[in-house]
Every structure is written in C-alpha cells, then in structure tokens.
Amino acid sequence: MNAPCPLRIIGGAWRRRLLRFPARAGLRPTPDRVRETLFNWLGQDLSGRLCLDLFAGSGALGFEAASRGAARVIMVERDGKARAALRDSIRQLGADATVELSGMDAVEFAAATRETFDVVFVDPPYRQGWLERLEPCLPRLVKKDGLLYLEAERPVTTWGGLTAVRHGRAGQVFYHLLLEA
C-alpha cells in the first residue's frame, strides 16, 4: 500500500495546514509555486465567491479557495479513495459548511448542474480527452465576469468561448487563467 502524500495549504485561514491524500495514478496536485501564482492572479480574498473544483484530486485548489474565504466550494472527484481523503480533509479543517463533495464524473456534473460559478478550477488527467468532452459545458458553468483556471499538457489560448489572459508553465504543466472573450 502506498503511503499518503502530504499537501500544504499555502494561504488564507488554513495557511500551513498539512493534509494527506492517497498516491494515485494521474493524481498530481498543483505545485505550491503555481498555486501561489494562481491566487496572486485571482486575488488573495475570495470572500463570497462560489467556486467549482472539477477533478478535485488532492483538493489543493478547492481548499486554497475555501481557505481564502470562498462562500462555497464544490469539489467533484469520482475516484473513491481520493474522495475519502477529501472527506477526511473536510472534517479535519472543519469545512463542512463551506466545502461540498460530489462523486460524479466531471462531465456528468458539468452537464447536470444548474449553478454558475465565479471561479472554476479544471485540472483533468492528461491525454484522456477530458478537455474536449468538457468544452461544450463551459459557457454555462462560468458566471458572466467569472474566471476559469485550467491546467493542461499543452498551451491553450481559447477554450469553450473563454480566452486565456494569463498563462505560465511549470515543468510539463501549462497553466492558464481564462475569461469571457
């Protein structure tokens, strides 16, 4: 059995808190340096914002958003072991009132939800066609003036009617902040 992997929250109310998540194939939490850049782009205070973390995995992005005051964060993760670790982290942080967890497939969730979000985090497993399957759902997920953060194995300039306004690269990961064109 693989030992649990550590995840450190880097900002907000839960700064420096250490969480654990299972070692799973394809599960790669957003590195600290990239999360720091992302939340500099978004602003450190997400008070009142509704956030969606598709492909939550370790929960790095969703927990960072909740730590920075997001009113509500919905994490979507279909892997049972990763979801169990997320549930443990929610309990450990006392985040039951802020963080909701869905076990649905990300595309099914995106197609089924009637909510729109201020910030959507998308960090899917690579080379499995997730970007193409999710793209039709994006226009109705992101609120007008909302933001979408995307990690991908390749650079992206536009996706689902949104345009990349900021981008970077960390190793083989391309990360982007997109908004309505």
C-alpha positions, 0 to 999 in steps of 0.5 A: 500500500502506498503511503499518503502524500502530504499537501500544504495549504499555502494561504488564507485561514488554513495557511500551513495546514498539512493534509494527506491524500492517497498516491494515485495514478494521474493524481498530481496536485498543483505545485505550491509555486503555481498555486501561489501564482494562481491566487496572486492572479485571482486575488488573495480574498475570495470572500463570497465567491462560489467556486467549482473544483472539477477533478478535485484530486488532492483538493489543493485548489478547492481548499486554497479557495475555501481557505481564502474565504470562498462562500462555497466550494464544490469539489467533484472527484469520482475516484473513491479513495481520493474522495475519502481523503477529501472527506477526511480533509473536510472534517479535519479543517472543519469545512463542512459548511463551506466545502461540498463533495460530489462523486460524479464524473466531471462531465456528468456534473458539468452537464447536470448542474444548474449553478454558475460559478465565479471561479472554476478550477479544471485540472483533468488527467492528461491525454484522456480527452477530458478537455474536449468532452468538457468544452461544450459545458463551459459557457454555462458553468462560468458566471458572466465576469467569472474566471476559469483556471485550467491546467493542461499538457499543452498551451491553450489560448481559447477554450469553450468561448473563454480566452486565456489572459494569463498563462505560465508553465511549470515543468510539463504543466501549462497553466492558464487563467481564462475569461469571457472573450 
